[in-house]
Amino acid sequence: MLSSRVVRTLYAGLSLLGCAGTQDVPTLSSSMNRPAHAMAYPEQVAATLDQMEQDETSARERLKAFSQYPNQLKDPDFQVVASIAELADQEGRSQAFVAAVDQQRTVRRFVAKHDKPLSNRIAGAVNRATEDKGCNEEVGPVAAYASRRAMTRELNESLRKHNAAQYAISESEGSIGKRNVKALRNQVDAISLTSYMAHVGLDDHRREISRLSADYQDAADTLAGVAADLQGVLDDPAQSPQTKKLAKRRLLEVQASQQRLNEVTPTLDAANQDATARVEALRTDYQVAIDQLLDVLHAAAEAAAAAAGR
């Protein structure tokens, strides 16, 4: 009979090969033949590459902390802790948790991208409301900051509600020890999120990079076509000064996108070439780290049981 660890290792390898790839996936047409999308393409590439880098770095930082987890707990039932850690690992690739993480990441990306205008709107609305009540203090910036913190806290709590390992902590508080609950909840967050990134998240980035790489030529051709058309307007003596003025402004915008495209292309090519290796490496390193953590927890549980039996 295969051990649970062997099964997990086999699962990791098979999932990378795409065993779930038989599911129907809708085929979407490229948008890069439309100037608006082609203009936004370079920034989309840059944002995707940056996000993959940030997520991989964060996951590896969490991995480094795994070895410290047992020492952060004071005399818990280590067998219960080990079971919760195993569940946290499994939850990182469960449908409910993955859907919750994806939803949260969408919200976080939107807020990060639009942080300044959102903060300005909140601050402006609060300042106007307080002014109407005779308050001369500008409390808007404080309200905007409080709103961001409240949203972050709510997102974190929402994610915990979709994690069965967090529920298990609540059910096992007597065995864990009340003083260990906060630390263990944080550990479960980190394990589940890192499991998600190793098994799902980084591979999603890989697929997105592959898609963007396939769209490159269409985006470049579209921008070149728009630039040629605008240059034609500028070269046409029959066009009015106002039309040429608008065409020149638009041409500068297109040329800026072309320059940005040229800047991100080498990075995109490199990322596309090594994305699969990065996914495999993170998945392997995660499996090593979680196995080592579980080994330590089980050893601590056995030692406690032996001490109790003397």
Buried (B, 14 or more C-beta within 10 A) or exposed (E): EEEEEEEBBEBBEEBBEEEEEEEEEEEEEBBBBEBEBBBBBBBBBBBBBEBBBEBBEBBBEBBEBBEEBBEEBEEBBBBBBBBBBBBBBBBBBBEEBBEBBBBBBEBEEEBEEEEEEBBEEBBEEBBEEBEEEEEEEEBBBEBBEEBBEEBEEEBEEEBBEBBBBBBBBEEBEEBBBEEBBEBBBEBBBBBBBBBBBBBBBBBBBBEBBBEBBEBBEBBBEBBEBBBEBBBEBEEEEEBEEEEBEBBEEBBEEBBEBBEBBEEBBEBBEEBBEEBEEBBBBBBBBBBEBBBEBBEBBBEBBEEBEEEEEE
